[in-house]
Amino acid sequence: MYLILYCIIHISIAVQTLRQVQDQNALCLDGTRASYYFEQGYGDGADKYLIFYEGGGWIQGFDEAEMLQQAYDRSNTNMGSSKFSAATTQMDGLFNRNQNVNPYFYNWNTIFVNYCDGTGHQGYRAQPLQIKDKLIYIRGELIFKSIFQEHLTKLTKASKILVSGCSAGGLAVFSWIQYIKNHLPSNVLVLAAPDSGIFLDLQPYDGAQAASDRRQKQYHKLANEEVDPLNEQCVKSYPNEKWKCHFAQYLIQFINVPIFFMQSLYDTACIPNILHIYNAWDYTLKRCDYKERSCIEAMRKQIINLINDRKLADPKTGAFGVSCLEHCFTQKSIFYTPNWAIPNGSQWTIANSLGQWVQNLELNNMHVDNVYWPENNGCSNI
């Protein structure tokens, strides 16, 4: 019986087809034409769209030399080139085409934006950078604008558009969502569902340079000398600190779109990369000492406060904030499996929480764990 169920689920995993972007200047780091995956919706999903930004970190460094080396290295991978992209790909989680597993989104049109620019699906330089033996292109903004323009006619006739993405792609949701909303008719319902896109501007546990100095400020210099960050109101509010418009905590106040947060309160990318605590590699906190744990709990509290503050500002806000260690949910089976639920043992999986929110924004769809790790033992890894 389990084998039959397994086969049914996995036969229905989405098979998406690769497409090149139409703008010949919308290039990956290595100069290859950028690409995306598309799958046609059907039935009552024919007029609904899921736009999803792939994640994969950022070009970063303490100085220009380190950043340029990272850009060069990245250009030789699928995170900086389209030459490694398969003609088709299969995806699970939010993209699963089995109605029993993914009843809310199984038949939507899907646009999966491949991440090959290295600067968070945004930024632009007209001229390439000469790094060693290669020309390196910074064209993240052009890439998505080309995809958006290609589908604009149909998007203007959509009933719902859900914009999501994981990690760097989750942060791209915060960056692009107001642009998308502003370029569509008011009768099109545009919703934001960032997955693991909250990277707080915090001082690391070890007293080292903050992530804002290493990442956002530095890639802002690389990618945004010629173009501003995408949210115009944010840029106007921080004219001398435009790098802040790459952080959800500063950007969110300028977003006039309902948001559903999918976020681990103990995010396994943030713990090492933001806090510089390296003892949670096994997706538990059992190796962390008291001071490390206190620092992690302080981050947890700030994430909860950010979500709750947004709920006060916009009652249509929803959330799935879980007290288990993870980074990114939407492309994995944990998106719909019952052990990832709030509270543990309830019907409120990630898939049900997000799906119910999309169906009815007026309901209270806030699902944020009120327990600490490891008390949600369905997903605590203990």
C-alpha positions in Angstrom: 0.0 0.0 0.0 2.8 2.4 0.9 4.5 1.6 -2.4 1.3 2.4 -4.4 0.9 5.7 -2.5 4.6 6.5 -3.1 4.3 5.9 -6.8 1.1 7.9 -7.1 2.7 10.9 -5.4 5.9 10.8 -7.4 4.3 10.1 -10.8 2.5 13.4 -10.3 5.6 15.5 -9.5 5.7 18.4 -12.0 7.7 18.1 -15.2 8.5 21.6 -16.3 10.0 22.6 -19.7 13.0 24.9 -20.1 12.5 28.2 -22.0 15.1 30.9 -22.8 14.2 34.5 -21.9 13.3 36.6 -24.9 15.5 39.6 -24.2 18.9 38.8 -25.7 20.6 41.1 -23.2 19.1 39.2 -20.2 22.2 37.2 -19.5 23.6 34.9 -16.8 27.0 35.7 -15.2 28.8 33.8 -17.9 27.0 35.5 -20.8 24.6 32.7 -21.7 21.0 33.6 -22.2 19.0 33.3 -19.0 16.2 30.7 -18.7 13.2 29.6 -16.8 10.9 26.6 -16.5 7.3 26.7 -17.4 4.3 24.4 -16.9 0.8 25.1 -18.3 -2.1 25.2 -15.9 -5.4 23.6 -16.6 -9.0 23.3 -15.2 -9.8 25.9 -12.6 -6.0 26.6 -12.4 -5.8 27.9 -16.0 -6.1 31.5 -14.9 -3.9 31.2 -11.8 -0.1 31.6 -11.8 2.7 30.7 -9.5 5.9 32.7 -10.0 8.8 31.2 -8.1 12.3 32.6 -7.7 15.0 29.9 -7.3 17.3 30.3 -4.3 21.1 29.8 -4.0 22.9 32.5 -2.0 24.6 35.6 -3.3 27.9 36.8 -4.6 29.4 38.3 -1.5 32.7 39.3 0.1 34.4 41.7 2.5 36.0 43.6 -0.5 35.8 43.9 -4.2 38.5 41.3 -4.9 36.6 38.6 -2.9 33.3 39.5 -4.6 34.8 39.3 -8.1 36.4 36.0 -7.4 33.0 34.6 -6.2 31.4 36.0 -9.3 34.0 34.2 -11.5 33.7 30.9 -9.6 29.9 31.1 -9.7 29.9 31.7 -13.4 31.2 28.2 -13.9 28.2 26.6 -12.2 24.5 26.3 -12.7 24.1 29.3 -10.4 25.9 31.5 -13.0 25.1 29.8 -16.3 22.2 28.4 -18.2 24.4 25.9 -20.1 23.9 23.3 -17.3 20.1 23.5 -17.3 18.2 20.4 -18.4 15.5 20.6 -21.0 13.0 19.4 -18.4 13.0 19.2 -14.7 10.8 17.6 -12.0 9.8 19.4 -8.8 8.0 18.4 -5.7 6.3 20.3 -2.9 4.4 23.3 -4.1 4.8 22.1 -7.7 3.5 18.6 -7.1 0.7 17.8 -9.7 -1.1 15.3 -7.5 -4.4 16.8 -6.4 -4.6 14.6 -3.3 -1.2 15.8 -2.1 -1.3 19.4 -3.3 -5.0 20.2 -3.7 -4.6 24.0 -3.8 -1.9 24.5 -6.5 -1.7 21.2 -8.4 -3.1 22.7 -11.7 -1.7 26.2 -11.7 0.5 27.7 -14.3 4.1 27.7 -13.0 6.9 30.0 -13.9 10.1 28.9 -12.2 12.8 31.6 -12.5 16.2 30.0 -12.7 18.8 31.9 -10.6 22.0 32.6 -12.6 22.7 36.3 -11.8 24.2 35.9 -8.3 22.8 39.1 -7.0 19.3 38.1 -5.8 17.3 38.3 -9.1 18.0 42.0 -9.4 20.7 44.5 -10.3 22.2 45.6 -13.6 25.4 46.7 -15.2 25.4 47.8 -18.8 29.0 46.7 -19.4 30.4 43.3 -18.4 33.2 43.0 -16.0 36.5 41.5 -17.2 37.5 39.0 -14.5 40.6 36.9 -15.5 39.8 35.2 -18.8 36.0 35.9 -18.8 33.5 38.6 -19.2 31.0 38.6 -16.3 27.5 40.0 -16.7 25.3 41.5 -14.0 21.7 41.4 -15.4 19.4 40.0 -12.8 16.8 42.8 -13.2 16.6 42.3 -17.0 16.1 38.6 -16.6 12.9 38.8 -14.6 11.6 41.8 -16.5 12.0 39.8 -19.7 10.0 36.9 -18.3 7.4 39.1 -16.8 7.0 41.0 -20.1 6.7 37.7 -22.1 3.7 36.6 -19.9 2.2 40.0 -19.2 -0.8 39.7 -21.5 -1.9 36.5 -19.8 -1.0 37.7 -16.3 -3.2 40.8 -16.8 -6.1 38.3 -17.2 -5.2 36.1 -14.3 -7.5 35.8 -11.3 -4.7 35.1 -8.8 -0.9 35.3 -8.9 1.1 33.8 -6.1 4.7 35.0 -6.0 7.1 32.8 -4.0 10.7 31.8 -3.8 13.2 30.2 -1.5 16.2 31.7 0.4 17.7 34.3 -2.0 14.5 33.7 -4.0 12.4 34.4 -0.9 14.2 37.7 -0.5 13.5 38.3 -4.2 9.8 38.0 -3.5 10.1 41.0 -1.1 12.1 42.9 -3.7 9.8 42.3 -6.7 6.3 42.0 -5.3 5.4 45.6 -5.4 6.7 46.0 -8.9 4.5 43.1 -10.0 1.5 44.5 -8.2 2.0 47.9 -9.7 2.2 46.6 -13.3 -1.0 44.6 -13.2 -4.7 45.6 -13.2 -6.2 46.1 -9.7 -8.6 43.2 -10.2 -5.8 40.7 -10.4 -5.2 39.4 -6.9 -1.4 39.4 -6.3 -0.1 37.6 -3.2 3.4 37.1 -1.7 4.6 33.9 -0.1 8.3 34.2 0.6 9.9 30.9 1.8 12.9 31.4 4.2 13.4 34.9 2.9 14.0 36.7 6.3 17.7 37.4 6.8 17.9 39.8 9.7 20.4 42.5 10.0 22.0 41.3 13.2 25.4 41.4 14.9 27.0 38.0 14.8 27.5 36.0 18.0 31.3 36.1 17.6 31.4 39.9 17.2 32.5 39.7 13.6 31.4 42.0 10.7 27.6 41.8 10.3 26.0 40.2 7.3 24.8 43.6 6.1 28.5 44.6 5.6 29.5 41.3 4.0 26.5 40.7 1.8 23.9 43.4 1.2 26.2 46.4 1.2 28.8 44.7 -0.9 26.6 43.2 -3.6 24.7 46.5 -3.7 28.0 48.0 -4.8 28.4 45.3 -7.4 24.8 45.2 -8.8 23.2 48.5 -8.0 25.5 51.3 -9.0 23.5 51.8 -12.2 20.1 50.9 -11.0 18.4 51.3 -7.7 16.8 48.4 -5.7 13.3 47.6 -7.1 11.0 49.1 -4.4 10.9 52.8 -5.2 9.3 53.8 -1.9 12.1 52.0 0.0 14.8 53.8 -2.0 13.2 57.2 -1.4 13.1 56.5 2.4 16.7 55.4 2.6 18.5 57.6 0.0 21.8 57.2 1.8 21.3 53.6 2.8 19.8 52.0 -0.2 21.4 48.7 0.7 18.6 48.4 3.4 16.2 47.7 0.5 17.8 44.3 0.2 16.6 43.3 3.7 13.0 42.2 4.4 13.0 43.9 7.8 13.5 47.3 6.2 11.6 46.7 3.0 8.4 45.2 4.3 6.8 48.5 5.3 6.8 49.6 1.7 4.9 46.5 0.4 1.2 46.9 -0.2 0.5 43.3 -1.0 -0.8 40.5 1.4 2.1 38.4 2.6 2.2 34.8 3.8 5.5 34.0 5.6 7.0 30.5 5.5 9.9 30.6 7.9 11.7 28.4 10.3 12.1 30.3 13.6 15.5 28.5 13.8 16.6 29.0 10.2 19.6 26.8 9.3 21.0 29.3 6.9 20.7 32.2 9.3 22.3 30.4 12.3 25.7 30.0 10.7 25.6 32.8 8.1 24.0 35.6 10.1 24.9 34.6 13.7 28.1 32.7 13.0 27.1 29.8 15.2 28.2 26.5 13.7 26.8 23.8 16.0 23.4 23.3 14.4 24.7 21.3 11.3 22.6 18.3 12.3 19.4 20.3 12.4 19.2 20.4 16.2 20.5 22.7 18.9 21.7 20.0 21.2 25.4 21.0 20.6 24.8 24.7 21.4 26.0 26.1 24.7 23.9 28.4 26.8 25.2 31.6 25.2 24.8 30.3 21.7 21.3 29.2 22.5 20.4 32.5 24.0 21.6 34.3 20.8 19.6 31.9 18.6 16.5 32.5 20.8 16.9 36.2 20.4 16.8 35.8 16.6 13.7 33.7 16.9 12.0 36.4 18.9 12.9 39.0 16.3 11.5 36.9 13.5 8.2 36.4 15.4 8.0 40.2 16.2 8.5 41.0 12.5 5.7 38.6 11.5 3.4 39.9 14.3 4.1 43.5 13.4 3.2 42.9 9.8 -0.1 41.2 11.0 -1.0 44.3 12.9 -0.2 46.5 9.9 -2.1 44.2 7.5 -4.8 41.9 8.9 -4.6 39.8 5.7 -1.1 38.6 6.7 -0.6 34.9 7.1 2.3 32.8 8.4 3.8 29.3 9.0 6.5 29.9 11.5 7.8 26.6 12.9 10.1 25.9 15.8 12.1 23.3 13.9 15.4 23.7 12.2 15.1 24.0 8.4 15.8 26.3 5.4 13.3 26.2 2.5 10.1 24.2 2.4 8.3 24.7 -0.9 10.3 22.4 -3.1 10.4 19.4 -0.7 7.9 16.8 0.5 7.9 18.5 3.9 5.7 21.1 2.3 2.7 18.7 2.6 3.8 15.9 5.1 1.9 15.8 8.4 4.9 15.8 10.7 5.5 19.5 9.7 2.4 21.0 11.3 1.6 23.8 13.8 0.7 22.7 16.4 2.2 19.3 16.1 -0.5 16.7 15.2 -2.9 19.3 13.7 -4.1 19.6 10.2 -2.1 22.8 9.7 0.7 21.6 7.5 2.6 24.1 5.4 0.5 23.2 2.3 -2.8 23.5 4.2 -1.8 26.8 5.9 -0.7 28.4 2.7 -3.6 27.0 0.6 -6.3 28.1 3.1 -4.8 31.6 3.2 -4.8 31.9 -0.6 -8.5 30.7 -0.7 -9.6 33.1 2.0 -7.5 36.1 3.2 -10.2 37.1 5.7 -9.6 34.0 7.9 -7.0 34.0 10.6 -4.2 32.0 8.9 -1.4 32.8 11.4 0.3 29.5 12.4 3.3 30.4 14.5 4.7 28.0 17.0 4.4 29.1 20.6 6.9 26.5 21.8 10.6 26.4 21.7 12.8 23.8 20.0 12.5 20.8 20.4 8.9 21.0 21.7 7.3 20.6 18.2 8.5 17.0 18.2 7.0 16.2 14.8 9.9 17.9 13.1 12.4 18.4 15.9 14.9 15.7 14.7 15.1 14.4 18.3 
